């Protein structure tokens, strides 16, 4: 009975969601050097995952140490919810001239882009929860990808990288300063996604020099 219910439930999902799930059925554990990572960021109307909405999504995919910027993803969503107080941060007005798409169209494009890649974000729980809430609004499940949080990874790794304590909480601006990363297009989804990718690669390089670049360390909470 339970199996029949689950099978019936699966049949109610749209094809694009089932295609996304298929990537995890055949996924094999690649080495870190051959794994496809996707660094992403969201700009939102606020910080309440239930009331606020995603305004834009930026993502860059890479394997190894090279980031092909031309293959990045940049999406702008139609604003059904608008908070003027956050405009000074993300500068996305309701009447912006960007080519905006619906939430459902953004979901389809994002899932097709990430597939089963390991996702990277700074303070990842927020972006992850915002995306999951968006998926749930459209009757879908949650993201199945593994996540790496650059803020958490740096905090955990700082004694290895620097041999000193520093502090316990790092903004993306802090990491740019600590790791000498230019803050290009800061507070845009695409700009922050690229910065996050560079920050991750710099942390990875320093961990590699100290023999800590392994899945068990990167994914351990």
Secondary structure by P-SEA (a helix, b strand, c coil): caaaaaaaaaaaccaaaaaaaaaaaaccccccccbbbbbbcccccccccccccccccccccccccccccccbbbbbbcccccccccccccccccccccccccaaaaaaaaaaaacccccccccaaaaaaaaaaaaaaaccccccbbbbbaaaaaaacccccccccccccccaaaaaaaacccccccccaaaaaaaaaaaaaaaaaaaaaaccccccccccc
